[in-house]
Amino acid sequence: MENTIDIVELEFLILGALLIVSFVGAAVRRFRVPSTVVLVLVGIALSFRTSQPIELTSDIILFFFLPPLLFEAAFHLDLRQLQRDTPTIALLAIVGVLLSTILVGGIVSIGTGLPLGVALVFGSLIAATDPVSVVAIFRKLGAPKRLEVLLEGESLFNDGTAIVLFGLALEALLIGEFNFVDGILSFILVSGGGIVVGLGLGWVVSRMIAMVDDHLIETTLTTVLAFGAYLVAEQLHLSGVLAVVAAGLVTGSIGERGMSPTTRIVVFNFWEYVTFLVNSAVFLLIGLQMEVSALWESRVLGLWAIFAVLVARAISIYGLTYFGRSIPSKWRHVLFWGGLRGAIALALALSLPAAMGEHRNTLTLMTFSVVLFTLLVQGISMEGLLNKLGLITISEAQIEYQQRHARAIAARSGFEHVERLHQIGLVSDHTWEKIHPVILERVKALTSAVQEALQGAPELEAGELITARRESLRAQRNTLSTLRSDGVIGQETYQQLVAEVDIALDTTAEQWSRQIFDERFEGDICQLMMVVIQDRDLETVSNALSIRNIPTTRIQSMGGFLRQRNHLLLVGLPEGKLDQAMEALNNAGRSKVEFVTSPKGMPGVVFGEPLRLEVKGATVFVFDIDRCEVF
């Protein structure tokens, strides 16, 4: 009978938590505050009224909550963008974690009097970042995609690094000695081994997904992979975190290609729902674990911990991001302030052994202080920081396009619904003949409005074209899989044709844009524009020019300034295209573009004098020409 009561109580507890999560999710839409922050506050409020506290153990976080969160984030990460920024992310996730551990440990030891070994254990456990709230804000407001990848990519990999480093620091503290060479070898073995396990399991599951055409089975396989990769790696005494991350990256790139459109929708929706539940549960439980009175009594320790974490984060971000691919200074501010701490830091703190004595309780309270500060202060202020820095990229044109697009889709859906009702006899022929022209006319008008919005915003049109092309290629790949499964084509033919599609999928927008926009230009070229542009602006500028039917040729430059790789674009301008080209450059480039012209016939002038511009802009020269040959 006792077990029955416990089960009923547990069921009521789960239902109550789901209701709280639902109410909070609905409420935060009105108040532009991250739901994770509100859930922590609700959890703190509930902790005052809970007679029987709910114990949150490290095993629950690490083995139950962590795998789905890591897998979903890695699954949706842009692998191509991740590869471009691999050096920077590796620096932050490895060197940054090590540097942060040492700095935090040193500052905390000096400020609080804790033994250096104990302080280094705290430095390692608090190095793991958890920017869930920040990434959610990025996606909602349309922050730069590369910035999102940098923050999330660093977090995914530094979690694994921090856990491995925490194990080494804790072992050294308990044993009383540390062998540097053995520590480095152990770090490489545990981290590298975890990545290898994840890559292997991810590849196997991706192959299985490609051979199965059942969205329920394929979704189940991704679930098994998320938890299985972590468990297998941990059983082998390797990094479970890095195994899940590697498995998610492989499945999100290779595995996704073998999924049918229906499967992709189901898998995406499933993992979106799972992460919503898990994230909500984690932050609600974090709030329930907060002992406000104890945190207040240990506020001096907490303030030292917060100060140390902020200093270490600032030195790591502003110092290490000068190496690797260039990062704008505004982005550095966001990366610094976006280094929130959350579930992993708490899990490591809760896993501290009782053998540490009073130091265990001290480090736990310091961890809770840092987590609470980063969530409530940094999490809430992040949107304001993005606005202040001008990094919210949703323009008025995008908003207008979204509104028109939504109206058109809704109108078309309404038309199709009434048409189905007519086909099955629920709407009479007489009514259909009356209402059909009216609804159809509205659909046409709204569709025309969408086209007008796209014509006025070439970057949006380019985005739609890129998406349409990608989906077309994915559909071709899925059809090839079906043909192979049905025995229409053999394995060798399948592999050859799929390789062609995969190459096309990996082709950049700049390389294929001319396949869509007619290379033939209207009229003879009468001007030549030379644009020296930075690498980060290359794709958007090339797309903007191609959309306007302006031919370009790219020459990669060996030069650059402050590690900004440059490209030289040779742009042929037919009569009357100069203004359109300058409009494209001004709208697509990150900074305002200035340019000079060299009028034909001006004596003694062959080339325009270069302008001194900020490195973030583009230097543009326009020359009148008498003859142009394309070959």
Rosetta blueprint (number, residue, H / E / L):
1 M L
2 E H
3 N H
4 T H
5 I H
6 D H
7 I H
8 V H
9 E H
10 L H
11 E H
12 F H
13 L H
14 I H
15 L H
16 G H
17 A H
18 L H
19 L H
20 I H
21 V H
22 S H
23 F H
24 V H
25 G H
26 A H
27 A H
28 V H
29 R L
30 R L
31 F L
32 R L
33 V L
34 P L
35 S H
36 T H
37 V H
38 V H
39 L H
40 V H
41 L H
42 V H
43 G H
44 I H
45 A H
46 L H
47 S H
48 F L
49 R L
50 T L
51 S L
52 Q L
53 P L
54 I L
55 E L
56 L L
57 T L
58 S H
59 D H
60 I H
61 I H
62 L H
63 F H
64 F H
65 F H
66 L H
67 P H
68 P H
69 L H
70 L H
71 F H
72 E H
73 A H
74 A H
75 F H
76 H H
77 L L
78 D L
79 L H
80 R H
81 Q H
82 L H
83 Q H
84 R H
85 D L
86 T H
87 P H
88 T H
89 I H
90 A H
91 L H
92 L H
93 A H
94 I H
95 V H
96 G H
97 V H
98 L H
99 L H
100 S H
101 T H
102 I H
103 L H
104 V H
105 G H
106 G H
107 I H
108 V H
109 S H
110 I H
111 G H
112 T H
113 G L
114 L L
115 P L
116 L H
117 G H
118 V H
119 A H
120 L H
121 V H
122 F H
123 G H
124 S H
125 L H
126 I L
127 A L
128 A L
129 T L
130 D L
131 P L
132 V H
133 S H
134 V H
135 V H
136 A H
137 I H
138 F H
139 R H
140 K H
141 L H
142 G L
143 A L
144 P L
145 K H
146 R H
147 L H
148 E H
149 V H
150 L H
151 L H
152 E H
153 G H
154 E H
155 S H
156 L H
157 F H
158 N H
159 D H
160 G H
161 T H
162 A H
163 I H
164 V H
165 L H
166 F H
167 G H
168 L H
169 A H
170 L H
171 E H
172 A H
173 L H
174 L H
175 I H
176 G L
177 E L
178 F L
179 N L
180 F H
181 V H
182 D H
183 G H
184 I H
185 L H
186 S H
187 F H
188 I H
189 L H
190 V H
191 S H
192 G H
193 G H
194 G H
195 I H
196 V H
197 V H
198 G H
199 L H
200 G H
201 L H
202 G H
203 W H
204 V H
205 V H
206 S H
207 R H
208 M H
209 I H
210 A H
211 M H
212 V L
213 D L
214 D L
215 H H
216 L H
217 I H
218 E H
219 T H
220 T H
221 L H
222 T H
223 T H
224 V H
225 L H
226 A H
227 F H
228 G H
229 A H
230 Y H
231 L H
232 V H
233 A H
234 E H
235 Q H
236 L L
237 H L
238 L L
239 S L
240 G H
241 V H
242 L H
243 A H
244 V H
245 V H
246 A H
247 A H
248 G H
249 L H
250 V H
251 T H
252 G H
253 S H
254 I H
255 G H
256 E H
257 R H
258 G L
259 M L
260 S L
261 P H
262 T H
263 T H
264 R H
265 I H
266 V H
267 V H
268 F H
269 N H
270 F H
271 W H
272 E H
273 Y H
274 V H
275 T H
276 F H
277 L H
278 V H
279 N H
280 S H
281 A H
282 V H
283 F H
284 L H
285 L H
286 I H
287 G H
288 L H
289 Q H
290 M L
291 E L
292 V H
293 S H
294 A H
295 L H
296 W H
297 E H
298 S L
299 R H
300 V H
301 L H
302 G H
303 L H
304 W H
305 A H
306 I H
307 F H
308 A H
309 V H
310 L H
311 V H
312 A H
313 R H
314 A H
315 I H
316 S H
317 I H
318 Y H
319 G H
320 L H
321 T L
322 Y L
323 F L
324 G L
325 R L
326 S L
327 I L
328 P L
329 S H
330 K H
331 W H
332 R H
333 H H
334 V H
335 L H
336 F H
337 W H
338 G L
339 G L
340 L L
341 R L
342 G L
343 A H
344 I H
345 A H
346 L H
347 A H
348 L H
349 A H
350 L H
351 S L
352 L L
353 P L
354 A H
355 A H
356 M H
357 G L
358 E H
359 H H
360 R H
361 N H
362 T H
363 L H
364 T H
365 L H
366 M H
367 T H
368 F H
369 S H
370 V H
371 V H
372 L H
373 F H
374 T H
375 L H
376 L H
377 V H
378 Q H
379 G H
380 I H
381 S H
382 M H
383 E H
384 G H
385 L H
386 L H
387 N H
388 K H
389 L H
390 G L
391 L L
392 I L
393 T L
394 I L
395 S L
396 E H
397 A H
398 Q H
399 I H
400 E H
401 Y H
402 Q H
403 Q H
404 R H
405 H H
406 A H
407 R H
408 A H
409 I H
410 A H
411 A H
412 R H
413 S H
414 G H
415 F H
416 E H
417 H H
418 V H
419 E H
420 R H
421 L H
422 H H
423 Q H
424 I L
425 G L
426 L L
427 V L
428 S L
429 D H
430 H H
431 T H
432 W H
433 E H
434 K H
435 I H
436 H H
437 P H
438 V H
439 I H
440 L H
441 E H
442 R H
443 V H
444 K H
445 A H
446 L H
447 T H
448 S H
449 A H
450 V H
451 Q H
452 E H
453 A H
454 L H
455 Q H
456 G L
457 A L
458 P H
459 E H
460 L H
461 E H
462 A H
463 G H
464 E H
465 L H
466 I H
467 T H
468 A H
469 R H
470 R H
471 E H
472 S H
473 L H
474 R H
475 A H
476 Q H
477 R H
478 N H
479 T H
480 L H
481 S H
482 T H
483 L H
484 R H
485 S H
486 D L
487 G L
488 V L
489 I L
490 G L
491 Q H
492 E H
493 T H
494 Y H
495 Q H
496 Q H
497 L H
498 V H
499 A H
500 E H
501 V H
502 D H
503 I H
504 A H
505 L H
506 D H
507 T L
508 T L
509 A H
510 E H
511 Q H
512 W H
513 S H
514 R H
515 Q H
516 I H
517 F L
518 D L
519 E L
520 R L
521 F L
522 E L
523 G L
524 D L
525 I E
526 C E
527 Q E
528 L E
529 M E
530 M E
531 V E
532 V E
533 I E
534 Q E
535 D H
536 R H
537 D H
538 L H
539 E H
540 T H
541 V H
542 S H
543 N H
544 A H
545 L H
546 S H
547 I H
548 R L
549 N L
550 I L
551 P L
552 T E
553 T E
554 R E
555 I E
556 Q E
557 S E
558 M E
559 G E
560 G E
561 F E
562 L L
563 R L
564 Q E
565 R E
566 N E
567 H E
568 L E
569 L E
570 L E
571 V E
572 G E
573 L E
574 P E
575 E L
576 G L
577 K L
578 L H
579 D H
580 Q H
581 A H
582 M H
583 E H
584 A H
585 L H
586 N H
587 N H
588 A H
589 G L
590 R L
591 S L
592 K L
593 V L
594 E E
595 F E
596 V E
597 T E
598 S E
599 P L
600 K L
601 G L
602 M L
603 P L
604 G L
605 V L
606 V L
607 F L
608 G L
609 E L
610 P L
611 L L
612 R L
613 L L
614 E L
615 V L
616 K L
617 G L
618 A L
619 T E
620 V E
621 F E
622 V E
623 F E
624 D E
625 I L
626 D L
627 R L
628 C L
629 E L
630 V L
631 F L
